[in-house]
Amino acid sequence: MPFDTQRIGELAGLMRNPAELGGYARRNIELWASLFIIGWAIAFMFWQGAGFAVIIGTVFAIWAILSVSLNLVVGFTGLLSVGHIGFFGIGAYTMAILTSDPAYEQLRTEAIPTFGWPFFAVLPICAVLAGLAAILVGVVFNRFRDDIFVLASFGFAIIAFNVFLNLRPVTRGAFGIHEIARPQVGGWYFDGELEFLLLCLVFLAVVMLISWLIVSSSFGRVLTAIREDEQAIEVFGYRATQYKLAVWVISAMMAGIAGGLFASWTTFIDPNSFILLESVLLVSIVILGGLATIWGSLLGAMAFVLLEEGMRFIPFLPTEYIGQARQVVLGILLVLLMLFRPQGLVGRYRL
């Protein structure tokens, strides 16, 4: 962007007039929110060092994939789902079971079938299995609307957690699965944090591109119309249930990819990573960033990760209260948004 002396002069004039400056700020809140969160991220990363910044970036990339995928359902289609964490868990457990080290698991009392497959062979399976699960539940969920749909997705999240916890011959239950393989291409292992971050960013870019192609196409325009008035769109001959099922499955497959990346990065998973609270936090991220905007999903994910990790460094906050404090602060932010900015930081629609 060229150096805009006219814009700088305009801002200088506004600085001398507080009333006009306040109006300008309100009209450009999306810009200020973006600059604030990006500046906060840069400052935080410089403060904590490059190594910690890489870890933060990896967590952000995984949550951003989840947020973008859920926004396709919640933001663009208007289906408020709190069960997305179930598809995330399906992807993670698929990666864990198919790539974990058989020799390690055989030493455990709760042995499970292991295959030792490579990461890049399993990741498409993570997406496919999550998509198949989405088809199975989506056929039923398509019967519901509004509040009933929310309750149905709530039930799916609870069922998924209980399957992960109690299907011990496959998931090892509360013991979790260890020694999940990191990605490998030939003799090159993605065992370093920086390499894995770059891999996650590549998949985030792919998910964003697919999402952009969807929402900018005629398919995406139908989804937006379904959000506004589902019955009206059916009058014009569109089968709303088919469109909702399609975007539901696509979103679930993206969540399955995020789950596979998460399992490979942590090299250990257990059911506590996929509790209902995580799904509520994911919905909160989408609302925080803004509905029906891919950029808003990225901002919401970044703000959440910075909040989650930044509160660990507050000197007067005891360690045992950090988790509760995060939830309190996030809850306050959501209440303030509902009061003063119902569409989120850069959203197009109100919840």
C-alpha positions, 0 to 999 in steps of 0.5 A: 500500500502506498504512503497515503499522506492524505489519510495521515492528514485526515487522522491528524485532523481527527485527533484534534476533534475528539467527537469526530475521532470517536465516530471514526473509531466506531465506524472502523472497529474491525480495523482497530480490533484486527490491529489490536489483536495482531499487535498483542500477538507480536508483542507477546511473542517477542516477550516470551521468545521464539520457542514459545511463539512457535508453540503458540502459533501451532495451537493457533493454527489448529484452533483456527482450522476448527474455528473456520470449519465451524463458522461454515455451519454457524456463521454462514448457514445459521446452524448453532452446533455445540457438537463439533468437538466430537468430529475433532475427537474422531480425527484425533483418535483415528490418527492415534490408533493408526499411527501409535507405536505397537511396541509401546502399546503392547507393554500396557495392560490396556492394549489396543490394536495398533498399525504404525501407519505413516501420518500422511496416509492416516490424515485423509482417513481422519477426514473421511471418518469424521465425514462419515460420522457427520453423514450419520448424525446429519441425516437425523439432525436435518429434521431439527431446527433452531433450539432443537438442533442445538440440543441435538448437537449437544447430545452428540458431543456428550455421546462422542465423549462417552464413546472415547471414554468407554470404548476401551478396547479401541481408545484405552479409555481414560488411560489415553493413547501414547506414542502417536507418530509425528509426520514423516516424508521419506527420511525427513521427520517433522519432529521439530516444533517449527517444522510442525508449525509450518505444516499446520499453517499449510493445512490452515491455508488449504482449509481457508482456501476451500472455505473461501471457494465455498462461501464465494460460490453459488453454493455459499450464497444458498447457504447464506439464504438458508440462514436468512430464511430456509422456507423461502429458499425452498420455494425457489426449488432448492433442497435446503436439507441437502445443502445443510448436510453437505456443509455439515459434512465438509465442516466435520471433515475439516475438524477431523483434519484438525484432530489428526494434527492435534493428536500428532502434535501432542503425541498423547490424547485422552477423552479429557481433550474432547469434553463439552467445555471445549466445544463451548469454547470453540463456539465462543471463539467463532462468536468472538471473532464474528459470524460469517467471516473467515478473517473473524475466525482467525482473529477469534482463535488468536485472541483465545490462544493469547488469552489462554496462554497469557493469563499464565504469566499474570504474577498475582494469579495463583496457578490453581485458579488460572483455568477458572480465571480464563473462563471468567474473562472469556465469559465477560468478553462474550457478555460485553460483545452481546451488549455492544457488538452482537456480530462479534469483532468483524462479523457480518451477522448477529447471533 
